[in-house]
Amino acid sequence: MASNVEKEPGPQEPTATSAPSTPEEPEKKKKREYKDFGHEEEGPTHANVDMSTIQLRAEDLYDREKVDLETIVMDDAFKLLQCDENGLTKEEATRRLEIFGPNKLESEEQNAFLQFLSFMWNPLSWVMEGAALVAIALSNGEGQPPDWQDFVGIVLLLFINSAIGFYEERNAGNAVKALMDSLAPKAKVKRNGSWSEIDSAELVPGDMVSFKIGDIVPADCRLTESINVSIDQAALTGESLPQSKKVGDQCFSGSTCKQGEAEGVVISTGANTFFGRAASLVGQDDDTTGHLQKILAQIGSFCLVSIGIFVILEIVVLYPRFHYTYRRGLNDILVLLIGGIPIAMPTVLSVTLAVGAQQLAKHKAIVTRITAIEELAGVTILCSDKTGTLTTNKLTIDRNTIKTYGPFSADEVILFAAYASRTENQDAIDASVVAALGDVSKARAGIKLLDFKPFNPVDKRTEITYREESSGKLKRVTKGMTGIIIELCSRNKSEELENKLEADVEEYATRGLRALAVAYEELDGDDHEAEGNGFELIGLLAIFDPPREDTKQTIDDALALGVKVKMVTGDQLAIAKETGRRLGLGDHMYPAKVLKDGPAPGGKHATLDEMIMDADGFAGVFPEHKYEIVKRLQGLGHLCAMTGDGANDAPALSRANVGIAVEGATDAARGAADIVLTEPGLSTIVHAIRGSRIIFQRMRNYSIYACAVTIRIVVCFAILAWVYQFDFPPFMVLIIALLNDGTIMTLSVDRVLPSNTPDSWDLAEIFAYAVAYGLYLTLSTVILVVIILESNFFQNKFGVTLLTSPVDPNDEQLHAIVYLQVAIISQALIFVTRSHGFFFMERPSFALMGAFCVAQLISSIIAAYGNWGFTDMHGISGGWIGIVWVWNIVWFIPLDWIKFAMKYTIIKSLRQRHEAAAAAATRATSQSEGVPMTRTTSRAASIHESLYSNRVSFIRRAARKVGFGGRVSIKPDELTRFSSHQMQASGQTLARHPSRTAA
């Protein structure tokens, strides 16, 4: 419960029921005693040097015998920073901004040209670049010139791939950065003696800033005023409880004000803040290998190994067996290299993710780690906060459950409670009570306010004394914690009333409603400060945080997608259960202590893991509990998403497969999260899950296609070379690859159906499909060539001819026929891989269909008119073009049946084996009561995977531009020392740049 109270606005404490309130008061007292003890122990000191001359001797700033900035009085601090409590002038602030720079973490802008070239820096591109070198440097033997055409074509293909990827990534990065910039924090600053709100990035050392409950401290500062201030420094120190702060104490950028109001002088900004300095020490680059990088590396390896095997076989067979000349064999090898390498794969997958990130941004979900998109597609359990995510985070009076104890009706009780509430600068409770009236003006209508006592943590109640204008009588109303109010009620307090009140409060508690008692008294005479005739308890209000309107439907949608939602809240167990019942989540909720104590002996759960899986949620949760829940769910084989909003949630957000910072989250939570939401509610998360599955399907469809085309090219042309010494022109394979890549890029915006169950990469399944499709397409080409070479079927039946008779295996028109057949059916394969059922049941996007039609039109024109000498190809007649189209259509139709046959035989077997292995791993985990060990990959494997990292890092670069992604931790006693160094550094800089006005 303590965690929950700390997270909520301070004035909400009177709403707690009497039972949970008991531990709160000792905690408050302990804090006050601790603070007083600290005040006595550490008093302020003056600097041991003349502050008017210190700016002339910079070394004095680092001599703690002369200037101990941790304890010097604020007057000396103002002198050192050359400012006062009226703040800086706008001119001086502008000058200092030039000196100190903006108050944000700067990140290196990646050179656009290097980003462009990064698309050519991966193993697949290296093979193509090697092929280009072979074409230009190694193929000039036998008195023939270098193969300039193939060289230029390969380089052009590489540049086109890079250009498309570069354009899409820059667009996505800029779109995400623009949405992130909209989250830029604001700061209240005093300039020219008056307060105004500016971007935190514009703060400079010497500025006077102000912050209150709920605000994020905008820069490192020393407090000049402190009214009951409590600061949450968990992001910096890991302390779960907020720390009380007094005048002269330092507050650090990124920490959150949990209670009170404060003013302070900025001592350090930007990279010189504690958070900025520590972030630069720990480094910002995440050098762990991402999941998508591993997938890219494994798919790349499959293609490279396939090509390597057949290249070696061609060398072994063609040169010794058929006595190929050097140049002729080299051309056949180039065909396998150029046609087999899925050169566009890293670009297509990164562009798909980039476009996906833009689409998720439209749903107000900012992706700060790009590979989180494909991991979100596989999430099986979503652990969600209650407050603000499942509920509205706006306390509301439940009018149907109001209890009355005197002559007043429920409406009159609400009116009296509204009298005892602020109408301006309201806390959450006052706002809910006044809102229950419907019209805010009624809260002061017909009365004259004489005295008002706002809520404070000691009295735990509010009180108003007023004159009723209609009767002229003085009256007093108070509202607050039940136990406090009943003690004041001397007029109608009785054993019977106390029993009834206790029963009503318990009834509220069992339903998760918070009780707010209201009492009333009259005063004799005209002295509003005099004692009244004794308070009378008149009513009990029920306050709750209602579920959001869309939450129930959203939870149903999540369950339909195969994602189980578990509530994880710091609130009381009764509140969690009531919310779960209202939302249809269920009420199998458990207190967080079970995570430590385990299931009760003799209960229905044998192990803690069983209990966690069965639970609909957990209540009274601290951040360390969130971490434990995520860790155990992952140990049971689940991909887990966790939502969070506070700095303390950062460990759990980091641990989760997908950490989600909800709307209104602190900067620390955003920095630890993979996805940042800018709209409240759970519906945004479910939109993101559905969107991520669409993106995943696009990537999976392309992966199957790319691997199938690799098998199809290398096997087909190797067999034709071995059987018929068929030498296909390398340049025409280049044309096929170029048209294929241009079409396949449109997959990033293709219409696909998201799966109804969580997705995961099953590479064995992808490779199985690829081999089946590839071999089938190989068969379609080989049989066509066999019929043409071994018979005159087409010539006799359709009256078509070729240049040679009998047909030579390297007839230039035969090359054109094979080119057109390979180009059409290979590209048409994408319509089979992109669909779950028959290809015509799922309409492709207009972009994909349009690109396919254009590409095939171009292919047909090239086949008809491509009389280019260097290509060893001659244009064919319309008859042959028609024959090839019909042939491909006939062979295309059975592809769907191959897909279904694979799905219900080999793929089904692979999935059963996979599920059995997963179940065995889960059983082993349950027996060991721990997270399963994972074997460390070899260094060589890690290096191979890291070669694809530039394809998944562009979103992270955009995130750093606005300061997301830094995660630091330090001991509390180090904070004080760091503050000293900060003020020394700021004073030293100002000494080197004295104010012009001072001069």
ZIWOFEN-V105393 format. One record per pair of residues at least 24 apart in sequence whose C-alpha atoms are under 7 Angstrom apart, sorted by the first residue. I is the first residue (numbers start at 1). J is the second residue. D is the distance in whole Angstrom. If there is no record, write none. Layout:
BEGIN
[[I,J,D] [I,J,D]]
END
This chain:
BEGIN
[[1,570,6] [1,571,6] [1,572,6] [1,620,5] [3,570,6] [3,622,6] [4,570,5] [4,571,6] [6,258,7] [9,213,7] [10,259,6] [11,427,6] [11,455,6] [12,428,7] [12,429,6] [14,460,6] [14,461,7] [14,480,5] [14,481,4] [14,516,7] [15,481,6] [15,514,5] [15,515,5] [15,516,5] [16,481,7] [16,514,6] [16,515,7] [17,505,7] [17,509,7] [17,514,6] [17,515,6] [18,482,7] [18,483,6] [44,71,5] [44,72,6] [44,73,5] [45,71,6] [45,72,5] [45,73,6] [46,72,5] [46,73,6] [46,76,7] [47,72,6] [47,76,7] [51,76,7] [51,79,7] [51,80,7] [55,988,7] [55,991,5] [56,991,7] [58,988,6] [61,984,5] [62,984,7] [69,980,5] [69,983,7] [70,976,6] [70,977,7] [70,979,7] [70,980,5] [74,248,6] [80,987,6] [81,206,6] [81,987,6] [82,206,7] [83,206,6] [85,208,7] [86,190,7] [86,192,7] [86,193,5] [87,190,5] [87,191,5] [87,192,6] [87,193,6] [87,207,6] [87,208,5] [88,191,5] [88,192,6] [88,206,7] [88,207,6] [89,191,5] [89,192,5] [90,191,6] [90,192,7] [93,204,7] [96,204,6] [97,204,6] [100,204,7] [102,201,5] [102,202,6] [102,270,6] [103,200,6] [103,201,4] [103,202,6] [103,203,6] [103,269,5] [103,270,4] [104,201,6] [104,270,4] [104,271,7] [104,963,7] [105,270,5] [105,271,5] [105,276,6] [105,963,5] [106,961,7] [107,960,6] [107,961,6] [116,162,6] [116,163,7] [116,166,6] [118,950,7] [119,162,5] [120,158,7] [120,162,7] [122,947,6] [122,948,6] [124,300,7] [124,341,6] [124,343,6] [125,343,6] [128,338,6] [131,334,6] [131,337,7] [139,327,6] [141,327,7] [150,730,7] [150,731,5] [153,734,7] [154,734,7] [157,738,6] [161,344,6] [161,347,7] [165,347,5] [165,351,6] [168,351,6] [168,354,6] [168,355,7] [169,351,6] [169,354,6] [169,954,7] [172,354,5] [172,355,6] [172,357,6] [172,358,5] [173,954,6] [173,955,6] [173,958,6] [175,358,6] [176,358,7] [176,361,7] [176,366,6] [176,958,7] [177,958,5] [177,959,7] [180,962,7] [181,962,7] [187,218,6] [204,266,7] [204,269,6] [205,266,5] [205,267,5] [205,268,5] [205,269,7] [205,986,7] [206,265,6] [206,266,5] [206,267,6] [207,265,6] [207,266,5] [208,263,7] [208,264,6] [208,265,5] [208,266,6] [209,263,6] [209,264,5] [209,265,6] [210,262,6] [210,263,4] [210,264,6] [211,261,6] [211,262,6] [211,263,7] [212,257,6] [212,260,6] [212,261,4] [212,262,6] [213,257,5] [213,258,5] [213,259,5] [213,260,6] [213,261,6] [214,256,7] [214,257,5] [214,258,6] [215,256,6] [215,257,5] [216,254,6] [216,255,6] [216,256,4] [216,257,6] [217,252,7] [217,253,5] [217,254,6] [217,255,6] [217,256,6] [217,257,7] [218,253,5] [218,254,7] [219,252,6] [219,253,4] [219,266,6] [219,268,7] [219,269,6] [220,251,6] [220,252,4] [220,253,5] [220,266,6] [220,267,6] [220,268,5] [220,269,6] [220,273,6] [221,250,6] [221,251,5] [221,252,7] [221,264,6] [221,265,5] [221,266,4] [221,267,5] [221,268,7] [222,248,6] [222,249,6] [222,250,4] [222,251,6] [222,264,5] [222,265,5] [222,266,7] [222,267,7] [223,247,5] [223,248,5] [223,249,6] [223,250,6] [223,262,7] [223,263,6] [223,264,4] [223,265,6] [224,248,6] [224,263,6] [224,264,5] [224,265,7] [225,262,5] [225,263,5] [225,264,7] [226,261,6] [226,262,5] [226,263,7] [227,260,5] [227,261,5] [227,262,6] [228,259,7] [228,260,5] [229,259,5] [229,260,4] [229,261,6] [229,262,7] [230,257,6] [230,258,5] [230,259,5] [230,260,7] [231,255,7] [231,256,6] [231,257,5] [231,258,6] [232,256,5] [232,257,6] [232,258,6] [234,647,6] [234,648,5] [235,647,5] [235,648,6] [235,668,6] [235,969,7] [236,968,6] [236,969,5] [236,970,6] [237,969,6] [237,970,5] [237,971,6] [237,972,6] [238,969,7] [240,648,7] [250,979,7] [254,667,6] [254,668,7] [267,982,7] [267,983,5] [267,986,7] [268,982,6] [268,983,7] [268,986,7] [272,982,7] [274,978,7] [278,968,6] [279,966,6] [279,967,7] [279,968,6] [284,966,7] [289,945,7] [289,946,6] [290,371,7] [291,371,7] [292,371,6] [293,945,6] [293,946,7] [293,948,6] [293,949,6] [294,945,5] [296,948,7] [297,944,7] [297,945,5] [303,341,7] [303,707,6] [303,710,6] [307,336,7] [307,337,7] [307,340,6] [307,714,6] [310,714,7] [310,718,7] [311,336,7] [314,718,7] [331,730,6] [332,727,6] [332,728,7] [334,730,6] [335,730,5] [335,733,6] [336,713,7] [336,714,5] [338,733,7] [338,734,6] [339,713,6] [339,733,6] [339,734,7] [339,737,6] [340,710,4] [340,713,6] [340,714,6] [341,710,6] [342,706,6] [342,710,7] [344,741,6] [346,951,7] [348,745,6] [349,699,6] [350,951,6] [350,952,7] [351,748,7] [352,695,7] [352,748,4] [353,695,7] [355,748,7] [356,695,6] [360,688,6] [360,691,7] [363,684,7] [364,677,6] [364,678,5] [364,679,6] [365,675,6] [365,676,6] [365,677,5] [365,678,6] [366,675,5] [366,676,5] [366,677,6] [367,674,6] [367,675,5] [367,676,6] [368,674,5] [368,675,6] [368,955,6] [368,956,6] [368,959,6] [369,674,5] [369,955,6] [369,956,6] [370,952,6] [370,955,6] [371,952,7] [372,658,6] [372,674,6] [373,692,5] [374,692,6] [374,696,6] [375,657,7] [375,658,7] [376,658,6] [376,689,6] [376,692,6] [377,689,6] [377,692,5] [377,693,5] [377,696,7] [377,758,6] [377,759,5] [378,639,6] [378,758,4] [378,759,4] [378,760,5] [379,563,7] [379,639,5] [379,640,6] [379,641,6] [379,758,6] [380,562,7] [380,563,5] [380,564,6] [380,638,6] [380,639,6] [380,640,6] [380,758,6] [381,563,5] [381,564,5] [381,565,6] [381,638,7] [381,639,7] [381,640,5] [381,641,6] [382,563,7] [382,564,6] [382,565,5] [382,566,6] [382,640,6] [382,641,5] [382,642,6] [383,565,6] [383,566,5] [383,567,6] [383,568,6] [383,641,6] [383,642,5] [383,643,6] [384,565,7] [384,566,6] [384,567,5] [384,568,6] [384,642,6] [384,643,5] [385,567,6] [385,568,5] [385,569,6] [385,643,6] [385,644,7] [386,567,6] [386,568,7] [386,569,6] [388,680,7] [388,681,7] [389,680,6] [389,681,4] [389,682,6] [390,547,6] [390,548,6] [390,551,6] [390,681,6] [390,682,6] [391,545,6] [391,546,6] [391,547,4] [391,548,5] [392,545,6] [392,546,6] [392,547,6] [392,548,5] [393,545,6] [394,545,6] [395,428,6] [395,429,7] [395,432,6] [395,543,6] [395,544,5] [395,545,5] [396,432,5] [396,543,6] [396,544,6] [396,545,6] [396,546,7] [397,432,6] [397,433,7] [397,436,6] [397,541,7] [397,542,6] [397,543,5] [397,544,7] [398,542,6] [398,543,6] [401,542,6] [402,540,6] [402,541,5] [402,542,6] [403,539,5] [403,540,5] [403,541,7] [404,538,6] [404,539,4] [404,540,6] [405,537,6] [405,538,5] [405,539,6] [406,538,5] [408,538,7] [413,538,7] [413,539,6] [415,443,7] [416,477,7] [417,479,6] [417,518,6] [418,443,5] [419,443,5] [419,444,7] [419,464,7] [420,462,6] [420,463,5] [420,464,5] [420,477,6] [420,478,6] [420,479,7] [450,528,7] [465,528,7] [474,522,6] [474,523,5] [474,528,7] [475,521,6] [475,522,4] [475,523,6] [476,520,6] [476,521,5] [476,522,6] [477,519,6] [477,520,5] [477,521,6] [478,518,6] [478,519,5] [478,520,7] [479,516,7] [479,517,6] [479,518,4] [479,519,6] [480,516,5] [480,517,6] [480,518,7] [481,516,6] [481,517,6] [482,515,7] [482,516,6] [482,517,5] [485,517,6] [485,519,7] [486,537,7] [488,535,6] [489,534,6] [489,535,4] [489,536,5] [489,537,6] [490,534,5] [490,535,6] [490,536,7] [491,534,5] [491,535,6] [491,536,5] [492,536,6] [492,537,7] [509,574,6] [510,574,5] [511,574,6] [511,575,7] [511,578,6] [512,574,4] [512,575,3] [512,578,6] [513,542,6] [513,543,6] [513,544,5] [513,575,7] [514,542,6] [514,543,5] [514,544,6] [515,540,6] [515,541,6] [515,542,5] [515,543,6] [516,540,6] [516,541,5] [516,542,6] [517,541,6] [551,682,6] [551,683,7] [552,583,5] [552,584,7] [554,682,7] [554,683,5] [554,686,7] [558,686,6] [560,756,7] [561,756,5] [561,757,5] [562,756,6] [562,757,5] [562,758,6] [566,616,5] [566,617,5] [567,616,6] [567,617,4] [567,618,6] [568,617,6] [568,618,5] [568,619,6] [568,621,7] [569,618,6] [569,619,5] [569,620,6] [569,621,6] [570,619,6] [570,620,4] [570,621,4] [570,622,6] [571,619,6] [571,620,5] [572,619,6] [572,620,6] [573,619,5] [573,620,7] [576,619,6] [585,616,6] [586,616,6] [587,616,6] [588,615,5] [588,616,5] [588,617,7] [589,615,6] [589,616,6] [589,617,5] [589,618,5] [589,619,7] [590,617,7] [590,618,5] [590,619,6] [591,618,6] [591,619,5] [591,620,6] [592,618,6] [592,619,6] [592,620,6] [592,621,5] [592,625,7] [609,926,7] [623,648,6] [623,649,5] [626,652,6] [627,651,6] [627,652,4] [627,655,7] [630,656,6] [632,931,7] [635,925,7] [635,930,7] [635,931,4] [635,932,6] [636,922,5] [636,925,7] [637,922,7] [644,669,7] [645,669,6] [670,964,7] [671,964,4] [671,965,4] [671,966,6] [671,967,7] [672,965,6] [672,967,7] [690,754,6] [693,754,5] [693,755,7] [693,759,7] [694,752,6] [694,753,6] [694,754,5] [697,752,7] [697,754,7] [698,747,6] [698,748,7] [701,833,5] [701,834,5] [704,766,5] [704,769,7] [704,770,5] [704,833,7] [705,770,7] [705,829,7] [705,830,6] [705,833,6] [707,767,7] [707,770,5] [708,770,4] [708,771,6] [708,773,6] [708,774,5] [709,774,6] [709,826,7] [711,771,6] [711,774,5] [711,775,7] [712,774,4] [712,775,6] [712,777,6] [712,778,5] [715,778,7] [716,778,5] [716,782,7] [724,809,6] [726,809,6] [726,810,6] [727,810,6] [728,815,6] [729,871,6] [729,872,6] [731,871,6] [732,819,7] [732,871,7] [736,823,6] [739,855,6] [740,827,6] [743,848,7] [743,851,5] [743,852,6] [746,847,6] [746,848,5] [747,848,6] [750,844,6] [750,845,5] [750,848,7] [751,844,5] [751,845,5] [765,907,6] [780,891,7] [800,879,6] [800,880,7] [812,872,6] [812,873,4] [812,874,5] [813,873,6] [813,874,5] [813,875,6] [813,876,6] [815,873,6] [816,863,5] [816,873,6] [816,874,6] [816,875,7] [816,876,7] [820,859,6] [820,860,7] [820,863,6] [821,884,6] [821,888,7] [824,856,6] [825,888,6] [825,892,7] [832,895,7] [832,896,6] [838,896,6]]
END
